[in-house]
Amino acid sequence: MSWLEISLTLDGELAEAVADVLARFAPNGVFTEQGIQYLNEEDEGTGTGPVTVRAYLPVDAGLEERRHKLEESLYFLGRIQSLPDPTYREIADQNWMEAWKQHYRPIPIGERLMILPVWLESPELGRVSIKIDPGMAFGTGTHPTTQLCLELIEEFFLSNGTQTTNDRRLPVVRGSSSVIDIGCGSGILSIAALKLGARSALGLDIDPDALANALENAARNGIGAELTLAQGSVKQVLAGEFLFRRASLVVANILAPVISRLLGDGLAKLVEPGGRLLLSGILLEQEPSILRTTRSHNLTLECRRQMGDWVALAFRVQV
């Protein structure tokens, strides 16, 4: 089956009325699109500009009759307030999920990790497989911020005795066992840390949908009670609401303005003396501001990684 797309681009005040008309004839509902304006990096966004309303009619024996009735309804609505002419386009049907899966490939990270969608097996048996369902939660392994953070986590758990402090490798912290993942999203960082040798991990997020996705991903990777997932952030950890208040490794793969705010909330206090704090999600032009902020929190920069315009930083908490 193929579909006939009907779309109209109009002012926001007309969009709801047009959507109501199209919904009478479209079996799969109506879609609306509008530009979003952001005041800053943390702003959730406000709709701005014209709205495009789309509906899809099945191309079958009843198409012409449905199209005629739809156009008639739009005509009567246009008598009340002028409407633009609709635009039509025929679209071939396909299984969108299956088509999308064909383009998702395993992602090797560092020396030991391999990020996989749940429907694929690792092509390299020597790597540690992390299976992630690319759902709505942030952290599927495709974004540079996640890859940079995974590289730093891997190096944190290396057990080959490397003690150099250059940009190629972090010092190995022996006996480290606990991880706190602030803004855990899909849970990919906590899962990777546990598979690389962490004894326990606490993954926190303010989005309950992300936590549900993280729980599913943990189960896919054979992770159980060693991972605690909960709604909350830095203040809740410091208040003692969870199993532990500090960890030898704390990771935060979030936007830079959020990192700055969390440092003010006490993010560095979550790290055990001598432990590591990994920060990712930082754009290149935001790096100087983050570095200025970290200097006042007893943090020493040990490693810096960059991929394109994104930067990840590893800090040691002074003993």
Residue, then its C-alpha position, 0 to 999 in steps of 0.5 A: m500500500s502507498w499513502l497520499e500525504i496532504s499538508l498545509t502550512l499556516d499560522g498557529e491559530l489555524a493549525e488546530a482547526v485544520a488538524d481536526v478536519l484532516a483527522r476525520f479522514a486520516p486513519n493514523g492521525v495527524f502530524t504537526e511540525q513547528g519551529i522551536q525557539y530556545l532561550n538557552e541550552e537548558d530551555e525546553g523550547t517554545g513553538t515559533g513560526p508557521v505550523t505544518v499539518r500533515a495527514y496520510l490517506p491510504v491509496d485504495a479504491g476509496l481514496e478519491e471519495r475521501r479526498h473529495k470530502l476532505e477538500e470539501s471540509l477544508y473549503f467550508l473552513g476556508r469560508i470562515q478564515s482563508l486557508p492556503d491550498p493543500t499540497y499532495r504527495e504520494i509516498a510508498d509504504q515500508n516498514w520504517m523500523e526494519a529499514w532503519k535497523q539496516h543502517y544501524r551498525p556495531i560501534p567499536i569504542g576504545e580497545r575493549l568495548m563494542i556497542l550493539p543494537v539488540w538485534l545484532e551480535s558482535p563481529e569481534l568476540g574479544r570485545v565487551s558487548i554492550k547491547i542498547d535499544p536505541g529508544m527515546a532515552f539519550g545514550t545509544g553510543t552514536h553521539p560523540t559525547t557518549q563515545l568520549c565518555l565510554e573511552l574514559i570509563e574504559e581507561f579507568f578500568l584498565s588493569n594492565g598497569t599503565q600509569t602514564t598521564n598523557d592524553r592517551r591513557l588515564p592512570v589506573v585506579r586499583g580497587s575502584s568498585s563503585v560508580i555514580d552516573i548522573g543523568c544516566g539516560s539509556g544506562i549505557l555508561s553504568i552498564a559499560a562500567l559494570k561490565l568492565g569491572a565495577r562492583s556496583a553502580l547508581g544511575l540517576d535521571i530526572d526523566p522516568d521514561a529514561l529510567a524505564n529504558a535503562l532498566e530494560n537495557a540493563a536486563r538485556n546485558g545481564i545486569g541485575a541488583e548491582l545497578t540501582l536506578a532511581q529518579g534524582s540528582v546530586k542533591q538527593v545523593l548527598a542527602g543520603e537517599f541512596l545506597f552510597r553517597r560517594a563513588s570512586l568514579v562519577v560520570a556526568n554526560i550532560l550539557a555544559p550549563v547543567i554540569s556547571r549547575l551540578l558542580g554548584d550543587g556539590l557534584a565533586k563531593l560525590v567523588e571519593p578522595g583520589g577518585r575520578l570525575l568524568l564530564s562530557g557533553i561539553l562543546l569546545e567553546q564551553e570548555p574554558s567556562i567548565l575549567r574555570t568552574t572546576r578549579s574551585h572544586n578541588l579538581t585536577l584535570e588529568c585527561r582531555r578528549q575531543m571529537g569534532d566540536w565535543v570535549a570530554l574531561a577527566f578530573r582527579v579529586q585531590v586526596 
